[in-house]
Amino acid sequence: MSQENHNQTILIVGNGQAAATAVQTLRSHGFAGCIRVVGSEAHLAYERPPLSKGMLSDPTADLPGLHIHSADFYQDARIDLMLQKTVVQIDTERNVALLEDGQQLSYDYCLIATGGQARQLPDYPYGNPHIHYLRTADDALKLKRSLNAASRVIIVGGGFLGMELASTTRMLGASVDVIEAADSLLARNAPALFSTWLAQRARQAGVTLHLGAKIREAKVQKTGQTDAPVTLMLDNGCWLEADHLIVAVGLTPNIEVASRSGLTICAQTGGIQIDHHGRTSMPNVFAAGDCATRVSPETGKRVRIESWQNANEQARIAAQAMLGQTPAAAALPWFWTDQFECNIQMLGATAAGLQFVQRGEIDANTTAPKFLLLGIKGSIPRYALAVNAGADLRALRPLLEKEIPIDPEAFTDLDLPVKQFAKKTTAAAH
C-alpha cells in the first residue's frame, strides 16, 4: 500500500445505504487512509426497505436489527463517523467541506450520498400527529406507535411504498383506503397485466382503492380527540374519514449541498449528474444513490433510480473509481417488494414497445400465486417480473444480461422448468 494512499482522506457526505456500501468497498479494496462519514441522523446506517414492512408489523422489530454495519465494524475499520452533523457546502477548489456548525473538513476525494427525503404535500404538514411520511427510522417508529387494529388509515399514493404500507397496515387489522391519481397502480413501473392483478389482490385483502381520484377538500385536526381527525373529500364526491393519513407520493433528492457547491444538476430528474463511474461535474467529487442521475445503458436516457440495489451498485463503482481501479459495470436494475403475501421482483427496465409473455396463471384470489412476465422486443428479453418466483428470475438473468433471443412459446410451457429453458436458450444461441 502506497504512502500516498495512507495519507489520503475520503469524505462521504450522507450516511445511508450508499455510504455504508462505499465504506465497506473502500476498505475491502485496500484503501488504508482516513474515511470520514458525515450523517445528519443520530442512527448508524440502516436498511430502509423493512421500514414499511417488518418494522411496522413485527412488535419485536427494533432499529439495531436494521443496522447495515455494527458499531464494532466502524471501530474496527477505523471509520471517523460524525453523526447528527450536516455538510452545507463543498469548496471544490480547496477540497474542503463546510459543516453547519462551522467546522471545515478537508478531503482528497468526496462522495455525496445524501439520498432523498419523502416528497411533502403543503396541505399535510410534517409533524402533525395524524399525518405520516415514511422515509426515516424515526418516521417508522412514530407510525408504529400510532397504529392498531382499530385504526382507520388513508394512504395517498399507489406506488410501491404506498402499496407496501397498504399491505402492512391491513395486515395489522386497520381499515385502509388508497388514493391514487393515476387510473392504475404502478402505471410507470410495471406492465398493465400486473397493475390489474395487484389492484385485484389489494381489494381481495380488504383495501379500498380510489383510482383516478384526487383530493378536493381536506380537514386534518392538529390536536385533541375527535371522531375523525382526518376528513377528505375526493373529486368524485366521495367522503373519507380516518385516524391517520399517510402520504407516499415519491421522493425528493437531497441535492442542496451539490447545488450550493456548483455541481451540475439534471433538470429532468432533479439528481446530481454523474458519469458511469460516479464522477460529478467537479473534480474529485463523486455521487451515488437516490440523489444521483446517470445515463441508462439500457435506454440511453438520464435516470435517477430509487432502489436498494442501485444505491449499492453506484456506491461500489464510485468507491473503486476513487481508488483508481476499473470497476465492473453496474448490474441490471433489480427491484423487489413484499406485499399482500407475495414477493415481487423486477429485473431490467420497462420501456415502450415491449411485448409481454406470460408464464403461469395470473389469479389474484390464489393463496400463493406464482407467475412470470417477460418483456421482449424483437425476441430479445429486456424486462422480467416475477411473483413468488425469485429462483426462476435468477435463472433468466443471463438471458437479459447477454440479450439472448428467446422462443416465447417455449417460455410459456409449464412442463419445461425455467432453469432448463434458460440453459437450452443459451445453448441454442451459441
C-alpha positions in Angstrom: 0.0 0.0 0.0 1.5 3.4 -1.0 2.2 6.1 1.5 0.1 8.4 -0.6 -2.9 6.1 0.0 -2.2 6.1 3.7 -2.2 9.9 3.8 -5.4 10.4 1.8 -8.8 11.3 3.2 -12.1 10.2 1.6 -15.1 12.2 2.8 -18.6 10.7 2.5 -21.5 13.1 2.8 -24.5 11.2 3.9 -24.9 8.0 6.0 -27.4 5.8 4.3 -27.2 2.6 2.1 -24.8 4.1 -0.4 -22.5 5.4 2.3 -22.4 2.1 4.1 -21.6 0.2 0.9 -18.9 2.7 -0.1 -17.2 2.4 3.3 -17.1 -1.4 3.1 -15.9 -1.3 -0.6 -13.1 1.2 0.2 -11.7 -0.9 3.0 -12.1 -4.3 1.2 -10.3 -2.9 -1.9 -7.3 -1.8 0.1 -7.8 1.8 1.0 -5.8 2.5 4.2 -6.3 6.2 4.6 -8.9 8.2 6.5 -12.6 7.6 5.8 -14.8 10.2 7.3 -18.6 9.9 7.2 -20.9 12.8 8.0 -24.6 12.0 8.5 -27.5 14.2 9.7 -29.4 11.4 11.5 -28.4 10.1 15.0 -28.5 6.5 14.0 -26.0 4.2 12.4 -26.7 3.5 8.7 -29.7 1.2 8.4 -31.7 -0.7 5.8 -34.8 1.3 4.6 -36.8 -1.4 2.8 -38.0 -3.0 6.1 -39.4 0.3 7.4 -42.7 -0.2 5.5 -42.9 -3.9 6.2 -41.3 -5.8 9.2 -40.5 -2.7 11.2 -44.2 -1.9 11.3 -45.7 -5.4 11.5 -43.3 -7.1 14.0 -43.8 -5.9 17.6 -40.3 -7.1 18.4 -38.5 -5.3 15.5 -36.1 -2.6 16.5 -33.7 -0.3 14.8 -30.5 -2.1 15.8 -31.8 -5.1 13.9 -31.7 -3.0 10.7 -28.2 -1.6 11.0 -26.1 -2.3 7.9 -22.9 -2.4 10.0 -22.5 -2.8 13.7 -20.8 -0.1 15.8 -17.8 -2.6 16.1 -17.4 -2.6 12.4 -16.9 1.2 12.3 -14.4 1.0 15.1 -12.5 -2.0 13.6 -12.5 -0.4 10.2 -11.3 2.9 11.6 -14.1 5.0 10.3 -14.5 8.5 11.6 -18.3 8.6 12.0 -19.7 12.1 12.5 -23.5 11.7 13.3 -26.0 14.5 13.7 -23.8 16.7 11.6 -24.7 18.4 8.3 -22.5 19.5 5.4 -23.8 22.7 3.9 -21.3 23.3 1.1 -18.3 21.9 -0.6 -15.5 24.1 -1.7 -14.3 22.1 -4.7 -11.3 24.4 -5.4 -9.8 23.9 -1.9 -11.2 20.4 -1.4 -12.9 21.4 1.8 -16.4 20.7 3.1 -18.1 23.3 5.3 -20.4 22.0 8.1 -23.4 23.7 9.5 -21.6 24.2 12.8 -18.7 26.0 11.1 -16.3 23.0 11.0 -14.2 22.6 7.9 -13.2 19.1 6.7 -10.5 18.6 4.1 -10.6 15.7 1.7 -8.8 14.2 -1.3 -12.0 12.6 -2.7 -15.6 13.3 -1.7 -18.6 11.1 -2.2 -22.1 12.7 -2.0 -24.5 10.1 -0.8 -27.2 12.3 0.6 -30.2 10.2 -0.6 -33.5 11.8 -0.6 -36.5 12.8 1.6 -40.2 12.0 1.3 -41.9 14.4 -1.0 -44.2 16.5 1.1 -47.6 18.0 0.2 -48.2 21.5 1.6 -51.7 20.7 2.8 -50.3 17.9 5.0 -47.5 19.2 7.2 -44.8 17.1 8.6 -45.1 16.7 12.4 -48.9 16.6 12.7 -49.7 13.5 14.9 -52.3 12.3 12.4 -50.1 12.8 9.3 -47.3 10.5 8.4 -44.5 10.3 5.9 -42.2 7.3 5.8 -38.5 7.8 4.9 -36.6 7.5 8.2 -36.4 5.1 11.1 -38.0 7.8 13.3 -40.9 8.1 10.8 -41.4 4.4 11.0 -41.3 4.4 14.8 -43.8 7.2 15.0 -46.2 5.4 12.7 -45.7 2.1 14.5 -46.7 3.8 17.8 -49.8 5.3 16.2 -51.3 2.2 14.6 -53.5 -0.5 16.0 -56.2 -2.9 14.7 -58.9 -0.3 15.1 -57.1 2.4 13.1 -58.6 3.9 10.0 -55.9 4.7 7.6 -55.9 6.7 4.3 -52.8 6.4 2.1 -52.2 9.0 -0.6 -50.2 7.4 -3.4 -50.5 4.0 -5.0 -46.8 3.4 -5.8 -44.5 0.8 -4.4 -44.3 2.4 -0.9 -48.0 3.2 -0.8 -49.0 -0.3 -1.6 -46.4 -1.8 0.8 -47.9 0.4 3.5 -51.4 -0.6 2.5 -50.5 -4.3 2.8 -48.8 -3.9 6.2 -51.4 -1.7 7.8 -54.2 -4.0 6.5 -52.2 -7.0 8.0 -52.3 -5.2 11.3 -56.1 -5.1 11.1 -56.6 -1.4 10.2 -59.1 -0.3 7.6 -57.3 1.1 4.6 -58.2 3.4 1.7 -55.6 4.2 -1.0 -56.0 7.3 -3.2 -54.1 7.2 -6.5 -54.4 9.9 -9.1 -53.5 7.6 -12.0 -56.1 5.2 -13.4 -53.9 2.2 -12.4 -51.4 1.2 -9.8 -47.6 1.4 -10.7 -48.5 2.6 -14.1 -45.0 3.9 -14.9 -43.1 0.9 -13.4 -45.0 -2.2 -14.3 -47.0 -3.8 -17.2 -50.8 -3.3 -17.3 -51.4 -7.0 -16.6 -49.5 -6.8 -13.3 -51.2 -3.5 -12.3 -54.6 -5.1 -12.8 -53.6 -8.1 -10.8 -52.2 -6.1 -8.0 -55.3 -4.0 -7.7 -57.4 -7.2 -7.5 -55.1 -8.6 -4.9 -55.3 -5.5 -2.8 -59.1 -5.4 -2.9 -59.2 -9.1 -2.1 -57.2 -8.3 1.0 -59.7 -5.6 2.1 -58.1 -2.5 0.8 -60.4 0.1 -0.8 -58.8 1.7 -3.9 -59.7 5.1 -5.3 -58.0 5.1 -8.7 -58.1 8.1 -10.9 -59.0 10.2 -7.9 -57.7 13.4 -6.4 -58.4 15.2 -3.1 -60.7 18.2 -3.4 -61.0 19.1 0.3 -59.1 18.1 3.4 -59.6 18.7 7.1 -56.9 17.5 9.4 -57.1 18.1 13.2 -53.9 19.3 14.7 -54.6 18.4 18.4 -57.4 17.0 20.5 -59.5 13.9 20.3 -62.2 13.8 17.6 -64.2 11.0 16.0 -62.4 11.7 12.7 -59.1 13.6 12.9 -58.8 13.3 9.1 -61.7 14.1 6.7 -61.2 14.2 3.0 -63.5 14.8 0.0 -62.4 13.4 -3.3 -63.1 15.0 -6.7 -65.7 12.2 -7.4 -67.7 13.4 -4.3 -66.6 10.5 -2.1 -66.0 11.4 1.6 -63.4 9.6 3.6 -62.7 9.7 7.4 -59.7 8.3 9.1 -57.5 8.4 12.2 -54.3 8.7 10.2 -53.2 9.9 6.8 -50.0 8.5 5.2 -48.5 10.4 2.3 -46.5 8.3 -0.1 -46.1 10.3 -3.2 -42.4 9.8 -4.1 -39.0 11.1 -3.0 -37.2 14.4 -3.4 -33.4 14.0 -3.9 -31.3 15.8 -1.4 -29.2 18.0 -3.7 -28.9 21.2 -1.7 -25.2 20.6 -0.9 -24.5 19.8 -4.5 -26.4 22.9 -5.8 -24.6 25.2 -3.4 -21.3 23.7 -4.4 -21.8 24.3 -8.2 -22.3 20.7 -9.2 -24.4 20.1 -12.4 -28.0 19.1 -11.6 -30.1 17.3 -14.1 -33.1 19.5 -14.9 -35.2 16.5 -15.9 -34.7 14.2 -12.9 -33.5 16.6 -10.3 -30.5 14.5 -9.5 -26.7 15.2 -9.4 -25.4 14.3 -12.8 -22.7 11.6 -12.8 -20.9 9.6 -15.4 -20.8 5.7 -15.5 -18.1 5.8 -12.7 -20.0 8.2 -10.4 -18.0 11.3 -11.2 -19.8 14.6 -11.0 -19.0 17.8 -12.9 -16.4 18.8 -10.3 -13.0 17.2 -9.9 -12.6 14.6 -7.1 -16.3 14.7 -6.2 -18.5 11.7 -6.8 -22.1 10.9 -6.1 -24.2 7.8 -5.7 -27.7 6.6 -4.7 -31.1 8.2 -4.7 -29.5 11.7 -5.2 -27.6 10.8 -8.4 -28.6 10.7 -12.1 -26.8 8.8 -14.8 -27.4 7.8 -18.4 -29.1 4.4 -18.5 -27.1 2.0 -20.7 -30.4 0.2 -21.4 -32.3 3.2 -22.7 -29.8 6.0 -23.3 -31.9 8.3 -21.2 -30.9 10.1 -17.9 -32.4 8.2 -15.0 -32.4 8.6 -11.2 -33.2 5.2 -9.7 -34.5 5.0 -6.2 -33.7 1.4 -5.1 -31.6 -0.5 -2.6 -29.7 -2.3 -5.4 -28.9 0.9 -7.3 -27.5 2.6 -4.2 -25.2 -0.4 -3.6 -24.1 -0.6 -7.2 -23.4 3.1 -7.6 -21.5 3.3 -4.3 -19.4 0.3 -5.2 -18.5 1.7 -8.6 -17.7 5.2 -7.2 -15.6 3.8 -4.4 -13.5 1.7 -6.8 -13.1 4.7 -9.2 -11.9 6.9 -6.4 -9.2 4.3 -5.8 -8.1 4.4 -9.4 -9.5 1.0 -10.1 -11.7 0.0 -13.0 -15.0 -1.2 -11.5 -17.2 -3.8 -13.2 -20.2 -2.3 -14.8 -23.4 -1.9 -12.8 -25.7 -5.0 -12.7 -29.1 -4.9 -14.4 -31.6 -2.8 -12.5 -33.3 -5.1 -9.9 -36.1 -4.2 -7.5 -38.1 -6.2 -5.0 -41.1 -5.6 -2.8 -43.2 -7.7 -0.4 -46.9 -7.0 -0.3 -50.2 -8.9 0.1 -48.3 -12.1 1.0 -46.4 -12.1 -2.3 -42.7 -11.5 -3.1 -42.5 -9.4 -6.3 -39.2 -8.9 -8.1 -38.4 -6.9 -11.3 -35.3 -7.2 -13.4 -34.3 -4.9 -16.2 -36.0 -1.7 -17.4 -39.5 -1.2 -18.6 -39.8 0.6 -21.9 -42.4 1.5 -24.5 -42.9 -1.2 -27.2 -42.3 -4.3 -25.1 -44.4 -7.3 -25.8 -45.2 -9.2 -22.6 -45.2 -13.0 -22.5 -46.9 -14.7 -19.5 -45.9 -17.9 -17.7 -48.2 -19.2 -15.1 -51.7 -18.2 -14.1 -52.3 -14.6 -13.0 -55.0 -15.1 -10.4 -55.5 -12.6 -7.6 -57.5 -15.0 -5.5 -54.9 -17.7 -5.2 -53.4 -18.1 -1.8 -49.9 -18.4 -3.2 -49.8 -17.2 -6.8 -46.8 -17.8 -8.9 -46.2 -16.3 -12.4 -43.7 -14.6 -14.6 -44.0 -11.8 -17.1 -41.2 -11.4 -19.7 -41.0 -8.1 -21.7 -39.4 -8.8 -25.1 -38.6 -6.6 -28.1 -37.8 -8.4 -31.3 -37.5 -11.7 -29.3 -34.8 -10.1 -27.0 -35.8 -10.1 -23.3 -35.5 -6.7 -21.8 -37.5 -6.9 -18.6 -38.8 -9.6 -16.3 -41.3 -9.6 -13.5 -41.7 -12.5 -11.0 -44.3 -13.1 -8.4 -43.2 -15.7 -5.9 -40.7 -16.9 -8.4 -37.4 -15.5 -7.4 -35.4 -18.6 -8.3 -36.9 -18.6 -11.8 -35.9 -14.9 -12.2 -32.3 -15.7 -11.2 -32.3 -18.4 -13.9 -33.5 -15.8 -16.5 -30.9 -13.1 -15.6 -28.2 -14.3 -18.0 -30.7 -14.1 -20.9 -31.3 -10.5 -20.2 -27.7 -9.6 -19.4 -26.5 -11.2 -22.7 -29.5 -10.2 -24.7 -30.1 -13.7 -25.9 -33.2 -14.2 -28.2 -35.9 -16.5 -26.7 -38.7 -18.6 -28.0 -41.8 -17.1 -26.4 -43.8 -20.3 -26.8 -41.2 -22.4 -25.0 -41.1 -19.8 -22.2 -44.8 -20.3 -21.5 -44.5 -24.1 -21.4 -45.0 -25.0 -17.7 -43.8 -28.6 -18.4 -40.3 -27.1 -19.1 -38.7 -25.8 -15.9 -37.4 -22.2 -16.3 -33.8 -23.2 -15.4 -33.9 -25.8 -18.2 -35.5 -23.3 -20.6 -32.7 -20.8 -19.8 -30.0 -23.5 -20.4 -31.5 -24.6 -23.7 -31.9 -21.0 -24.9 -28.3 -20.1 -24.0 -27.0 -23.3 -25.7 -29.0 -22.5 -28.9 -27.6 -19.0 -29.0 -24.1 -20.5 -29.3 
